[in-house]
Amino acid sequence: MAIPAPALTPRTLKTVDQYLAMERPALERHTFLDGDILVMAGESDAHGDISVNLLGGLVPQLKGTSCRASTKDSKIRSALAPLTGHGSKGLFFYPDIVVICGELEHHDAYRDIILNPKPSLKSCRRPPKPSIAAKNSPACKPAIRR
């Protein structure tokens, strides 16, 4: 006798406002991706070691710039998010390491979500033949393979 398959429940997308209302008081952390809320897993010792080693190598490269590094305690909003919070599009997450340049920009008055880590490697993208300046730029060294 066959066992009937469990009925699939339809996926309910959450809005940004619903996510933030749940996330701000939560003891565990969650990622929000276009209406889906996912519980974040803990990290292994090796993962923690890699993050610390990367951060240790990154901080000296940021000295003398308007940039600073932050760790997994910083919540980031990436991609476009609706201004009203009623929509379900957007990405909120806690990266292991993030570089923030310039003055901090925040999602709202709570000032607990950072907006301004805008990914850009424009100045570091490898031209057909890397220039000597690009090869010697400390900011571009991670982007140029030797």
N, C-alpha and C positions, 0 to 999 in steps of 0.2 A: 504494500500500500504506500503510495507516494505521500510525502509530507507537503502540504501546500506552502508555497513561497510566501514570506511575509509581505503584506501590502506596503508599497512604497508611499511614504507621506510626501506631499508636495513641499518643495523647498520654499521657505518663507524668507525673503530678503528683508534685512533691517535697514533703517535709515541711519545716517550719520548721527543724528540726535539720539536715536535709540542706543546706538553703540556707545556713545560718550556717556550717556546716563548710566549704562551698565558698567563701563570700563573704569570710570573715575573712582568709584568706591570699591572696586573689586580687589581681592587679595592676589589673584593671579593675573597675568597679562594676556591680552588677546590682540590678534591682528584683525583688521577690518579690510576686506577687499571686495569692493563693489557689492555690498550688501551681505556678504558672508562674514560671519564672526568665527574665528578659529582660535582655540586655546593654544598658547605657545608652549612648546616643550622646554624642559630644563636643559642645561648644557652639560656636556661631559667635561671631565678635567682637561682632556686634550683640547677641546674647543676653547675653553677658558684660557689655556696657555697660549694658543695661537692668537687669540684676540689681544692679550696683553703684550705679546711680542710685536704684533703689528702696530699697536698703539705706541709702544716704546720707540719704534723706528720712525713713526710718523711725526711725533711731537717735535723733534729737533728740526725737521724740515719746515715746520710751520712758524718757527721763531722769526720775528721780524716781518710777518705778514699780518693781514687783518683776519686771518683764519685761525680757528681753534678746533681741536678734536674733542668729541664727546663720546661717551660710551652707551651701553645698552640701557641706561636709565633714562635716555631721552626718547620721547615719543615723537615721531615724525609724521607729518601729513605730506604725502606725495601725490602727484597727479591733481587733476582738477576736482575740487569738492564743491558741492552746492553751497552758496552763501547762506541759505536758510537752514541747511541741515536736514531738510525734509527728503532729500534725494538719497539714493543708495549707491551713488558712484563715488569712487575715491579709494585711497589706500592710506591706512594708518598702521604704523608698525614701529618696532623697537630695534633698530639696527645694532649690530655688535659695535661698530665704530662709524662715526659720521664726522665729516669735516664741514664746519659752518664758517662762512666768510661774511664779514661785515656785521652790521647790527642785527640782533636777533629779530625775526619776524614770527609772530604767534598766530595761531588759528583763531583764538577768541580771547575774551577778557580773563579767562582762567590762567592763561600764559603757561600752560603745561604741554602744549603741542607746538613743535617748531616747524616753520614753513620753509625757511630759506636754504636748506642744503639743496641747491639746484645743480644736478650733475652736468658737468661740462668738461670735456677734454679737448675742446676746440684748439686751444693753443698747444696741446700735446699730441694731437693726431699726427701720425707719421706721414710726412710728405713722401712722394716717390723715392727720393733720396734724402734721408734725414740731414738737416743742416747741422753744422757744428754747434750753433747756439741751442738748438733743440736737444742735441745729445748731451750738452753740458748743463742744461737747466735742471736744478734739483726737483722742480715740480713735475717735470716730464719724465724723469728717469723710470718711474714705474710703468709708464705707458709705452716706452720704447724698448723693444726686445733687441738684444744684442746678439 
